[in-house]
Amino acid sequence: MVGGSISSYMEKKATKLDIKPFSVNDAWKGRRRRTENYKDFENAVFMLAPNGLKIPKGVPLRAIYWWGFSSNGSDYDNPIKPLQDVLSKKYGFNDNQIMQGMQFKEVVPKGQEYVAFLIEPM
């Protein structure tokens, strides 16, 4: 976005729907249980993500994610919440601080999948 406020840009360029945003937390009935695959992913992120990364608490944050999928059929937005939850747990911030986000998808050869992230103050 170049200049102006978010709302003025939205009014000029976006299609606005007057509906409450739907949370993934509201999409399921009953208690959801994490799968073994989720637990394996969480453990892998804890081991692979660098220690000592400082993400400030109580300030608005911007999150940028890059996904390297081996399948073009993978949705760019599906991995956001699981990764964000694991990163917030590892680095001790509340993911409700994220006020802006961007995602980039790339198709890579099988076996070369990746996740990259940058979480910074706005």
C-alpha positions in Angstrom: 0.0 0.0 0.0 1.3 3.4 -0.9 0.3 6.3 1.3 -3.1 6.7 3.0 -4.8 4.8 5.7 -5.8 1.1 5.5 -9.5 2.1 5.5 -9.2 4.6 2.7 -7.2 2.1 0.6 -9.8 -0.6 1.4 -12.7 1.7 0.4 -11.0 2.3 -3.0 -9.7 -1.2 -3.9 -11.4 -3.9 -1.8 -14.7 -5.7 -1.8 -16.0 -5.3 1.8 -18.4 -7.9 3.3 -20.3 -6.8 6.4 -19.9 -10.1 8.2 -18.0 -11.0 11.3 -14.6 -12.7 10.5 -14.9 -16.5 11.1 -12.3 -18.0 13.4 -10.8 -21.4 12.9 -11.5 -22.0 16.5 -15.2 -21.7 15.8 -15.1 -24.0 12.8 -15.1 -27.2 14.9 -17.6 -28.7 17.4 -16.3 -30.0 20.6 -12.7 -30.3 21.7 -10.1 -30.7 19.1 -7.1 -32.8 19.8 -3.7 -32.3 18.3 -2.6 -35.1 16.1 0.8 -36.9 16.4 1.8 -35.1 13.2 1.1 -31.7 14.8 3.2 -32.7 17.9 6.0 -33.9 15.6 5.8 -30.5 13.7 5.8 -28.6 17.0 8.9 -30.5 18.2 10.7 -30.0 14.8 10.0 -26.2 14.9 11.2 -26.0 18.5 14.5 -27.7 17.4 15.0 -25.9 14.1 13.9 -22.4 14.9 16.8 -20.3 16.4 16.9 -19.8 20.2 17.1 -16.3 21.5 15.0 -14.6 18.9 13.4 -11.7 20.6 9.8 -10.8 19.6 8.5 -7.8 21.6 5.4 -8.3 23.8 2.5 -5.8 23.8 3.3 -4.1 20.5 1.7 -4.5 17.1 3.6 -7.1 15.0 3.9 -7.9 11.3 4.3 -11.5 10.3 5.7 -12.6 6.9 5.7 -16.2 5.9 7.3 -18.0 3.0 6.1 -21.6 2.1 8.0 -24.0 -0.1 5.4 -26.6 -1.1 6.2 -29.6 -3.3 2.6 -29.6 -4.5 1.0 -26.8 -6.5 -2.3 -27.8 -5.0 -1.3 -26.7 -1.4 -3.2 -23.7 -0.2 -0.9 -20.8 0.9 -3.0 -20.0 3.9 -3.4 -23.5 5.6 -0.1 -23.5 7.4 -0.4 -20.1 9.0 -2.2 -20.9 12.2 -0.3 -24.0 13.2 3.1 -22.3 12.6 2.0 -19.1 14.3 0.8 -21.0 17.3 4.1 -22.9 17.6 6.1 -19.8 17.2 4.1 -17.9 19.8 4.7 -20.7 22.2 8.4 -20.9 21.5 9.0 -17.2 21.6 6.5 -16.2 24.3 4.4 -13.7 22.4 0.6 -13.6 21.9 -0.3 -14.1 18.3 -3.1 -11.6 18.7 -0.4 -8.9 18.5 0.0 -9.7 14.8 -1.8 -6.9 13.0 -0.5 -7.4 9.5 0.6 -10.5 7.6 1.9 -11.5 4.2 2.3 -15.0 2.8 4.3 -16.2 -0.2 4.0 -19.6 -1.8 6.6 -21.3 -3.9 6.5 -24.8 -5.5 9.8 -26.7 -4.9 10.9 -30.2 -5.7 9.7 -33.0 -3.3 12.1 -33.2 -0.4 13.0 -29.5 -0.5 10.0 -28.1 1.3 10.6 -25.3 3.7 9.0 -22.7 5.9 10.6 -19.2 6.5 9.3 -16.5 8.7 9.9 -13.0 9.9 8.0 -11.5 12.8 8.8 -7.9 13.5 7.3 -4.8 15.2 5.2 -2.7 12.8 
